[in-house]
Amino acid sequence: RCGGCHRALTPVGAIGVGASGPNLSGLLTPHYPVADGRPWTPERLERWLANPRHEKPTTTMLPVKLQAGELDEIERLLGR
């Protein structure tokens, strides 16, 4: 559900085709640019996905309701 707006290089190869959202390659690694002065963590990502506009009112991203296991898979693909 992320690939329409985002893209990323992951251990399984390139995923996503979107360019309207940021490139998420390595989001959960120390090498990803810090957002709002804070690095991305699995907990921060989970809060963001649940309600992006609560975390940053100006974002255009809508909430993402994750299914069981999806957060673990996202974490694996994006660096943890």
N, C-alpha and C positions, 0 to 999 in steps of 0.2 A: 504493500500500500504506500510505501514511501517513494518508490522509483518514478512515479509520475512527476514529482517535483524535485527530487534529489538524485544524485548519483554517488557512487563510492567505489574505490578499489578495495577489494576484500580478499581474504585467503582463498575464496572460491572464484575469484576473478572480478571483472567489472560488473556492477549491477546498477540498475536504474538508468533512466534516459533523461530525466528532468534537469532543467537549468534554472528554474524559477526559485528554488531553494538552494541553500549552500551545499557544497560538496561535503559529504560526511566521511570521507576517507580518514580513518584513524581517529574518529571523534573521541573515543575513550582512551586515547594514548596521551602521554605527556607531550607529544609533538603537535597536537592539534591546537590551533590558536585559541586563546582564552577568551570567553565571551562574558561581557559584563564584569570583568575582573575575577571571574571564577572559572576553574577548569570544569570540564564535563565529567561527571561521575555516573555510575549506573542509577543512583538514587535521584540525582538531578534530572537525568534523562527520563526516568519514570514520571517524575512530577511534571516535566515539560510536556510529555506526550499526553498525560491525563488532562491538562488544561494549559495550553501554551499562552493564552491571553492573560491568565492569572500571573504567569511568570514574567511576561513582557506584553503589556497592553497593546502595543503598536504592531504586533506580529499579525501576519495574515494567515498563519497556520491554524488549522482547526484541530480540536482534540482528536486523539487516536485511541480508540478502545482496543486494548490488546487482548488477545486470546491467551490461554494458558501456554506457557513456554515461549511466547513470542519475544518477550523482553530478553530472555536468556539467549535466544538466537541473534537478536540485534546486537547484544553485547559481544557475542562471539565474532560476528562479522565486522564490528566497528572497533575492535581492538582489545577487548578484555578476555 
